[in-house]
Amino acid sequence: MANTKSAIKAARKTTRLTARNKATKTRIKTLSKKLAAAVAGSDKEAAKAAAQAYVAAMDKATKSGVVHKNAASRAKSHTAKIVFAK
């Protein structure tokens, strides 16, 4: 248990940020799975739409500090490769 005022505030903040990070990471994983399913299918437009949603989510996660900028850049690069390879 936290003993000081600052430690109590830090504990509250950690709880809030952990919930935000988990929600963001879960959304990214879901969009990644949707992208993989769309790429496996034959519809090119669906794959592009899924890629656009995934890239947008990665950018938002990077902006809020949930995902490192280099990791997001790498993921976006891989997405572009698989979507435009079709």
Backbone atoms as SQL, in Angstrom:
CREATE TABLE atoms (id INTEGER PRIMARY KEY, chain TEXT, resi INTEGER, resn TEXT, atom TEXT, x REAL, y REAL, z REAL);
INSERT INTO atoms VALUES
  (1, 'A', 1, 'MET', 'N', 0.846, -1.180, 0.000),
  (2, 'A', 1, 'MET', 'CA', 0.000, 0.000, 0.000),
  (3, 'A', 1, 'MET', 'C', 0.889, 1.241, 0.000),
  (4, 'A', 2, 'ALA', 'N', 0.446, 2.253, -0.730),
  (5, 'A', 2, 'ALA', 'CA', 1.203, 3.498, -0.831),
  (6, 'A', 2, 'ALA', 'C', 1.134, 4.274, 0.480),
  (7, 'A', 3, 'ASN', 'N', 2.262, 4.872, 0.836),
  (8, 'A', 3, 'ASN', 'CA', 2.344, 5.588, 2.119),
  (9, 'A', 3, 'ASN', 'C', 2.249, 7.096, 1.981),
  (10, 'A', 4, 'THR', 'N', 2.689, 7.647, 0.857),
  (11, 'A', 4, 'THR', 'CA', 2.707, 9.099, 0.700),
  (12, 'A', 4, 'THR', 'C', 1.640, 9.541, -0.295),
  (13, 'A', 5, 'LYS', 'N', 1.371, 10.843, -0.270),
  (14, 'A', 5, 'LYS', 'CA', 0.379, 11.380, -1.200),
  (15, 'A', 5, 'LYS', 'C', 0.799, 11.157, -2.643),
  (16, 'A', 6, 'SER', 'N', 2.071, 11.365, -2.923),
  (17, 'A', 6, 'SER', 'CA', 2.539, 11.201, -4.294),
  (18, 'A', 6, 'SER', 'C', 2.468, 9.739, -4.734),
  (19, 'A', 7, 'ALA', 'N', 2.723, 8.812, -3.821),
  (20, 'A', 7, 'ALA', 'CA', 2.642, 7.387, -4.148),
  (21, 'A', 7, 'ALA', 'C', 1.201, 6.964, -4.387),
  (22, 'A', 8, 'ILE', 'N', 0.267, 7.542, -3.638),
  (23, 'A', 8, 'ILE', 'CA', -1.156, 7.253, -3.836),
  (24, 'A', 8, 'ILE', 'C', -1.587, 7.743, -5.207),
  (25, 'A', 9, 'LYS', 'N', -1.166, 8.954, -5.551),
  (26, 'A', 9, 'LYS', 'CA', -1.503, 9.505, -6.861),
  (27, 'A', 9, 'LYS', 'C', -0.874, 8.667, -7.974),
  (28, 'A', 10, 'ALA', 'N', 0.366, 8.240, -7.781),
  (29, 'A', 10, 'ALA', 'CA', 1.047, 7.417, -8.784),
  (30, 'A', 10, 'ALA', 'C', 0.330, 6.082, -8.976),
  (31, 'A', 11, 'ALA', 'N', -0.181, 5.517, -7.888),
  (32, 'A', 11, 'ALA', 'CA', -0.911, 4.252, -7.981),
  (33, 'A', 11, 'ALA', 'C', -2.210, 4.427, -8.770),
  (34, 'A', 12, 'ARG', 'N', -2.904, 5.537, -8.515),
  (35, 'A', 12, 'ARG', 'CA', -4.126, 5.828, -9.279),
  (36, 'A', 12, 'ARG', 'C', -3.801, 5.994, -10.754),
  (37, 'A', 13, 'LYS', 'N', -2.746, 6.740, -11.034),
  (38, 'A', 13, 'LYS', 'CA', -2.336, 7.018, -12.409),
  (39, 'A', 13, 'LYS', 'C', -1.950, 5.723, -13.123),
  (40, 'A', 14, 'THR', 'N', -1.222, 4.854, -12.442),
  (41, 'A', 14, 'THR', 'CA', -0.800, 3.593, -13.035),
  (42, 'A', 14, 'THR', 'C', -2.003, 2.744, -13.411),
  (43, 'A', 15, 'THR', 'N', -2.994, 2.698, -12.549),
  (44, 'A', 15, 'THR', 'CA', -4.215, 1.935, -12.829),
  (45, 'A', 15, 'THR', 'C', -4.906, 2.471, -14.079),
  (46, 'A', 16, 'ARG', 'N', -5.022, 3.779, -14.163),
  (47, 'A', 16, 'ARG', 'CA', -5.697, 4.412, -15.299),
  (48, 'A', 16, 'ARG', 'C', -4.933, 4.163, -16.603),
  (49, 'A', 17, 'LEU', 'N', -3.615, 4.355, -16.559),
  (50, 'A', 17, 'LEU', 'CA', -2.814, 4.195, -17.769),
  (51, 'A', 17, 'LEU', 'C', -2.727, 2.734, -18.206),
  (52, 'A', 18, 'THR', 'N', -2.694, 1.814, -17.251),
  (53, 'A', 18, 'THR', 'CA', -2.658, 0.397, -17.577),
  (54, 'A', 18, 'THR', 'C', -3.928, -0.007, -18.316),
  (55, 'A', 19, 'ALA', 'N', -5.061, 0.494, -17.875),
  (56, 'A', 19, 'ALA', 'CA', -6.337, 0.194, -18.539),
  (57, 'A', 19, 'ALA', 'C', -6.339, 0.759, -19.965),
  (58, 'A', 20, 'ARG', 'N', -5.824, 1.961, -20.115),
  (59, 'A', 20, 'ARG', 'CA', -5.771, 2.577, -21.453),
  (60, 'A', 20, 'ARG', 'C', -4.847, 1.798, -22.380),
  (61, 'A', 21, 'ASN', 'N', -3.677, 1.436, -21.871),
  (62, 'A', 21, 'ASN', 'CA', -2.714, 0.704, -22.690),
  (63, 'A', 21, 'ASN', 'C', -3.266, -0.656, -23.101),
  (64, 'A', 22, 'LYS', 'N', -3.923, -1.324, -22.184),
  (65, 'A', 22, 'LYS', 'CA', -4.466, -2.646, -22.491),
  (66, 'A', 22, 'LYS', 'C', -5.539, -2.545, -23.564),
  (67, 'A', 23, 'ALA', 'N', -6.410, -1.554, -23.451),
  (68, 'A', 23, 'ALA', 'CA', -7.469, -1.375, -24.443),
  (69, 'A', 23, 'ALA', 'C', -6.872, -1.080, -25.820),
  (70, 'A', 24, 'THR', 'N', -5.862, -0.241, -25.862),
  (71, 'A', 24, 'THR', 'CA', -5.229, 0.122, -27.128),
  (72, 'A', 24, 'THR', 'C', -4.540, -1.077, -27.756),
  (73, 'A', 25, 'LYS', 'N', -3.798, -1.834, -26.963),
  (74, 'A', 25, 'LYS', 'CA', -3.085, -3.002, -27.489),
  (75, 'A', 25, 'LYS', 'C', -4.060, -4.067, -27.976),
  (76, 'A', 26, 'THR', 'N', -5.173, -4.235, -27.255),
  (77, 'A', 26, 'THR', 'CA', -6.187, -5.202, -27.672),
  (78, 'A', 26, 'THR', 'C', -6.791, -4.787, -29.005),
  (79, 'A', 27, 'ARG', 'N', -7.061, -3.505, -29.167),
  (80, 'A', 27, 'ARG', 'CA', -7.630, -3.006, -30.432),
  (81, 'A', 27, 'ARG', 'C', -6.648, -3.231, -31.580),
  (82, 'A', 28, 'ILE', 'N', -5.377, -2.986, -31.345),
  (83, 'A', 28, 'ILE', 'CA', -4.365, -3.179, -32.384),
  (84, 'A', 28, 'ILE', 'C', -4.283, -4.648, -32.782),
  (85, 'A', 29, 'LYS', 'N', -4.318, -5.538, -31.792),
  (86, 'A', 29, 'LYS', 'CA', -4.263, -6.971, -32.093),
  (87, 'A', 29, 'LYS', 'C', -5.483, -7.412, -32.894),
  (88, 'A', 30, 'THR', 'N', -6.656, -6.899, -32.546),
  (89, 'A', 30, 'THR', 'CA', -7.877, -7.235, -33.264),
  (90, 'A', 30, 'THR', 'C', -7.797, -6.747, -34.709),
  (91, 'A', 31, 'LEU', 'N', -7.338, -5.517, -34.896),
  (92, 'A', 31, 'LEU', 'CA', -7.218, -4.976, -36.249),
  (93, 'A', 31, 'LEU', 'C', -6.171, -5.738, -37.055),
  (94, 'A', 32, 'SER', 'N', -5.124, -6.206, -36.393),
  (95, 'A', 32, 'SER', 'CA', -4.099, -6.995, -37.065),
  (96, 'A', 32, 'SER', 'C', -4.685, -8.312, -37.571),
  (97, 'A', 33, 'LYS', 'N', -5.510, -8.952, -36.746),
  (98, 'A', 33, 'LYS', 'CA', -6.158, -10.201, -37.150),
  (99, 'A', 33, 'LYS', 'C', -7.131, -9.965, -38.300),
  (100, 'A', 34, 'LYS', 'N', -7.867, -8.852, -38.257),
  (101, 'A', 34, 'LYS', 'CA', -8.787, -8.524, -39.352),
  (102, 'A', 34, 'LYS', 'C', -8.018, -8.264, -40.641),
  (103, 'A', 35, 'LEU', 'N', -6.869, -7.618, -40.520),
  (104, 'A', 35, 'LEU', 'CA', -6.028, -7.362, -41.689),
  (105, 'A', 35, 'LEU', 'C', -5.536, -8.672, -42.280),
  (106, 'A', 36, 'ALA', 'N', -5.078, -9.576, -41.444),
  (107, 'A', 36, 'ALA', 'CA', -4.586, -10.872, -41.929),
  (108, 'A', 36, 'ALA', 'C', -5.694, -11.648, -42.631),
  (109, 'A', 37, 'ALA', 'N', -6.897, -11.589, -42.082),
  (110, 'A', 37, 'ALA', 'CA', -8.031, -12.278, -42.707),
  (111, 'A', 37, 'ALA', 'C', -8.393, -11.633, -44.041),
  (112, 'A', 38, 'ALA', 'N', -8.333, -10.321, -44.098),
  (113, 'A', 38, 'ALA', 'CA', -8.664, -9.611, -45.341),
  (114, 'A', 38, 'ALA', 'C', -7.623, -9.884, -46.423),
  (115, 'A', 39, 'VAL', 'N', -6.364, -9.962, -46.033),
  (116, 'A', 39, 'VAL', 'CA', -5.300, -10.235, -47.000),
  (117, 'A', 39, 'VAL', 'C', -5.418, -11.672, -47.507),
  (118, 'A', 40, 'ALA', 'N', -5.817, -12.591, -46.623),
  (119, 'A', 40, 'ALA', 'CA', -5.980, -13.990, -47.023),
  (120, 'A', 40, 'ALA', 'C', -7.139, -14.153, -48.000),
  (121, 'A', 41, 'GLY', 'N', -8.130, -13.275, -47.902),
  (122, 'A', 41, 'GLY', 'CA', -9.266, -13.307, -48.824),
  (123, 'A', 41, 'GLY', 'C', -8.877, -12.744, -50.179),
  (124, 'A', 42, 'SER', 'N', -9.857, -12.672, -51.054),
  (125, 'A', 42, 'SER', 'CA', -9.557, -12.209, -52.414),
  (126, 'A', 42, 'SER', 'C', -9.959, -10.752, -52.660),
  (127, 'A', 43, 'ASP', 'N', -10.642, -10.128, -51.689),
  (128, 'A', 43, 'ASP', 'CA', -11.116, -8.760, -51.884),
  (129, 'A', 43, 'ASP', 'C', -10.008, -7.756, -51.578),
  (130, 'A', 44, 'LYS', 'N', -9.541, -7.085, -52.626),
  (131, 'A', 44, 'LYS', 'CA', -8.438, -6.134, -52.471),
  (132, 'A', 44, 'LYS', 'C', -8.865, -4.868, -51.717),
  (133, 'A', 45, 'GLU', 'N', -10.101, -4.440, -51.953),
  (134, 'A', 45, 'GLU', 'CA', -10.593, -3.228, -51.289),
  (135, 'A', 45, 'GLU', 'C', -10.737, -3.437, -49.782),
  (136, 'A', 46, 'ALA', 'N', -11.189, -4.624, -49.393),
  (137, 'A', 46, 'ALA', 'CA', -11.321, -4.923, -47.963),
  (138, 'A', 46, 'ALA', 'C', -9.946, -4.934, -47.298),
  (139, 'A', 47, 'ALA', 'N', -8.950, -5.455, -48.004),
  (140, 'A', 47, 'ALA', 'CA', -7.590, -5.484, -47.457),
  (141, 'A', 47, 'ALA', 'C', -7.059, -4.064, -47.284),
  (142, 'A', 48, 'LYS', 'N', -7.320, -3.198, -48.253),
  (143, 'A', 48, 'LYS', 'CA', -6.858, -1.809, -48.146),
  (144, 'A', 48, 'LYS', 'C', -7.554, -1.085, -46.995),
  (145, 'A', 49, 'ALA', 'N', -8.855, -1.330, -46.830),
  (146, 'A', 49, 'ALA', 'CA', -9.599, -0.689, -45.744),
  (147, 'A', 49, 'ALA', 'C', -9.094, -1.174, -44.387),
  (148, 'A', 50, 'ALA', 'N', -8.839, -2.479, -44.281),
  (149, 'A', 50, 'ALA', 'CA', -8.328, -3.035, -43.024),
  (150, 'A', 50, 'ALA', 'C', -6.934, -2.487, -42.726),
  (151, 'A', 51, 'ALA', 'N', -6.119, -2.346, -43.763),
  (152, 'A', 51, 'ALA', 'CA', -4.768, -1.804, -43.588),
  (153, 'A', 51, 'ALA', 'C', -4.833, -0.357, -43.129),
  (154, 'A', 52, 'GLN', 'N', -5.742, 0.396, -43.698),
  (155, 'A', 52, 'GLN', 'CA', -5.878, 1.804, -43.321),
  (156, 'A', 52, 'GLN', 'C', -6.292, 1.940, -41.855),
  (157, 'A', 53, 'ALA', 'N', -7.227, 1.096, -41.412),
  (158, 'A', 53, 'ALA', 'CA', -7.668, 1.136, -40.013),
  (159, 'A', 53, 'ALA', 'C', -6.526, 0.735, -39.075),
  (160, 'A', 54, 'TYR', 'N', -5.764, -0.281, -39.469),
  (161, 'A', 54, 'TYR', 'CA', -4.648, -0.762, -38.648),
  (162, 'A', 54, 'TYR', 'C', -3.567, 0.309, -38.519),
  (163, 'A', 55, 'VAL', 'N', -3.231, 0.944, -39.624),
  (164, 'A', 55, 'VAL', 'CA', -2.194, 1.980, -39.615),
  (165, 'A', 55, 'VAL', 'C', -2.647, 3.175, -38.779),
  (166, 'A', 56, 'ALA', 'N', -3.910, 3.541, -38.895),
  (167, 'A', 56, 'ALA', 'CA', -4.428, 4.660, -38.104),
  (168, 'A', 56, 'ALA', 'C', -4.356, 4.344, -36.610),
  (169, 'A', 57, 'ALA', 'N', -4.701, 3.117, -36.244),
  (170, 'A', 57, 'ALA', 'CA', -4.650, 2.720, -34.840),
  (171, 'A', 57, 'ALA', 'C', -3.210, 2.719, -34.336),
  (172, 'A', 58, 'MET', 'N', -2.279, 2.275, -35.181),
  (173, 'A', 58, 'MET', 'CA', -0.866, 2.279, -34.782),
  (174, 'A', 58, 'MET', 'C', -0.374, 3.710, -34.568),
  (175, 'A', 59, 'ASP', 'N', -0.771, 4.616, -35.456),
  (176, 'A', 59, 'ASP', 'CA', -0.362, 6.017, -35.305),
  (177, 'A', 59, 'ASP', 'C', -0.893, 6.616, -34.005),
  (178, 'A', 60, 'LYS', 'N', -2.154, 6.306, -33.679),
  (179, 'A', 60, 'LYS', 'CA', -2.737, 6.815, -32.440),
  (180, 'A', 60, 'LYS', 'C', -2.023, 6.239, -31.224),
  (181, 'A', 61, 'ALA', 'N', -1.710, 4.947, -31.290),
  (182, 'A', 61, 'ALA', 'CA', -1.019, 4.306, -30.170),
  (183, 'A', 61, 'ALA', 'C', 0.383, 4.880, -29.995),
  (184, 'A', 62, 'THR', 'N', 1.029, 5.202, -31.095),
  (185, 'A', 62, 'THR', 'CA', 2.363, 5.799, -31.039),
  (186, 'A', 62, 'THR', 'C', 2.289, 7.197, -30.433),
  (187, 'A', 63, 'LYS', 'N', 1.292, 7.938, -30.844),
  (188, 'A', 63, 'LYS', 'CA', 1.129, 9.299, -30.356),
  (189, 'A', 63, 'LYS', 'C', 0.919, 9.340, -28.845),
  (190, 'A', 64, 'SER', 'N', 0.208, 8.341, -28.317),
  (191, 'A', 64, 'SER', 'CA', -0.058, 8.323, -26.879),
  (192, 'A', 64, 'SER', 'C', 1.012, 7.571, -26.091),
  (193, 'A', 65, 'GLY', 'N', 2.010, 7.030, -26.791),
  (194, 'A', 65, 'GLY', 'CA', 3.126, 6.392, -26.105),
  (195, 'A', 65, 'GLY', 'C', 2.924, 4.932, -25.769),
  (196, 'A', 66, 'VAL', 'N', 1.892, 4.303, -26.298),
  (197, 'A', 66, 'VAL', 'CA', 1.626, 2.895, -26.014),
  (198, 'A', 66, 'VAL', 'C', 2.556, 2.003, -26.829),
  (199, 'A', 67, 'VAL', 'N', 2.829, 2.419, -28.071),
  (200, 'A', 67, 'VAL', 'CA', 3.704, 1.662, -28.965),
  (201, 'A', 67, 'VAL', 'C', 4.887, 2.549, -29.333),
  (202, 'A', 68, 'HIS', 'N', 6.079, 1.990, -29.365),
  (203, 'A', 68, 'HIS', 'CA', 7.275, 2.745, -29.744),
  (204, 'A', 68, 'HIS', 'C', 7.183, 3.132, -31.216),
  (205, 'A', 69, 'LYS', 'N', 7.722, 4.298, -31.560),
  (206, 'A', 69, 'LYS', 'CA', 7.587, 4.800, -32.932),
  (207, 'A', 69, 'LYS', 'C', 8.268, 3.892, -33.946),
  (208, 'A', 70, 'ASN', 'N', 9.380, 3.276, -33.583),
  (209, 'A', 70, 'ASN', 'CA', 10.050, 2.376, -34.529),
  (210, 'A', 70, 'ASN', 'C', 9.260, 1.093, -34.729),
  (211, 'A', 71, 'ALA', 'N', 8.631, 0.600, -33.684),
  (212, 'A', 71, 'ALA', 'CA', 7.805, -0.600, -33.794),
  (213, 'A', 71, 'ALA', 'C', 6.599, -0.323, -34.690),
  (214, 'A', 72, 'ALA', 'N', 6.010, 0.854, -34.533),
  (215, 'A', 72, 'ALA', 'CA', 4.869, 1.226, -35.368),
  (216, 'A', 72, 'ALA', 'C', 5.307, 1.391, -36.815),
  (217, 'A', 73, 'SER', 'N', 6.446, 1.992, -37.028),
  (218, 'A', 73, 'SER', 'CA', 6.960, 2.170, -38.383),
  (219, 'A', 73, 'SER', 'C', 7.200, 0.825, -39.049),
  (220, 'A', 74, 'ARG', 'N', 7.766, -0.108, -38.313),
  (221, 'A', 74, 'ARG', 'CA', 8.029, -1.446, -38.845),
  (222, 'A', 74, 'ARG', 'C', 6.719, -2.158, -39.189),
  (223, 'A', 75, 'ALA', 'N', 5.730, -2.053, -38.310),
  (224, 'A', 75, 'ALA', 'CA', 4.440, -2.686, -38.546),
  (225, 'A', 75, 'ALA', 'C', 3.751, -2.087, -39.768),
  (226, 'A', 76, 'LYS', 'N', 3.842, -0.771, -39.919),
  (227, 'A', 76, 'LYS', 'CA', 3.229, -0.106, -41.063),
  (228, 'A', 76, 'LYS', 'C', 3.917, -0.514, -42.363),
  (229, 'A', 77, 'SER', 'N', 5.227, -0.672, -42.306),
  (230, 'A', 77, 'SER', 'CA', 5.978, -1.097, -43.486),
  (231, 'A', 77, 'SER', 'C', 5.578, -2.511, -43.902),
  (232, 'A', 78, 'HIS', 'N', 5.464, -3.407, -42.934),
  (233, 'A', 78, 'HIS', 'CA', 5.057, -4.778, -43.231),
  (234, 'A', 78, 'HIS', 'C', 3.641, -4.820, -43.786),
  (235, 'A', 79, 'THR', 'N', 2.780, -3.971, -43.250),
  (236, 'A', 79, 'THR', 'CA', 1.403, -3.892, -43.735),
  (237, 'A', 79, 'THR', 'C', 1.367, -3.470, -45.190),
  (238, 'A', 80, 'ALA', 'N', 2.131, -2.449, -45.521),
  (239, 'A', 80, 'ALA', 'CA', 2.167, -1.966, -46.905),
  (240, 'A', 80, 'ALA', 'C', 2.689, -3.057, -47.840),
  (241, 'A', 81, 'LYS', 'N', 3.700, -3.798, -47.397),
  (242, 'A', 81, 'LYS', 'CA', 4.260, -4.862, -48.233),
  (243, 'A', 81, 'LYS', 'C', 3.222, -5.936, -48.543),
  (244, 'A', 82, 'ILE', 'N', 2.483, -6.380, -47.519),
  (245, 'A', 82, 'ILE', 'CA', 1.557, -7.469, -47.759),
  (246, 'A', 82, 'ILE', 'C', 0.299, -7.023, -48.503),
  (247, 'A', 83, 'VAL', 'N', -0.119, -5.782, -48.304),
  (248, 'A', 83, 'VAL', 'CA', -1.337, -5.303, -48.975),
  (249, 'A', 83, 'VAL', 'C', -1.068, -5.025, -50.449),
  (250, 'A', 84, 'PHE', 'N', 0.062, -4.409, -50.747),
  (251, 'A', 84, 'PHE', 'CA', 0.337, -4.038, -52.130),
  (252, 'A', 84, 'PHE', 'C', 1.043, -5.138, -52.907),
  (253, 'A', 85, 'ALA', 'N', 1.376, -6.234, -52.251),
  (254, 'A', 85, 'ALA', 'CA', 1.980, -7.368, -52.957),
  (255, 'A', 85, 'ALA', 'C', 0.939, -8.135, -53.737),
  (256, 'A', 86, 'LYS', 'N', -0.337, -7.975, -53.360),
  (257, 'A', 86, 'LYS', 'CA', -1.420, -8.698, -54.042),
  (258, 'A', 86, 'LYS', 'C', -1.668, -8.161, -55.420);
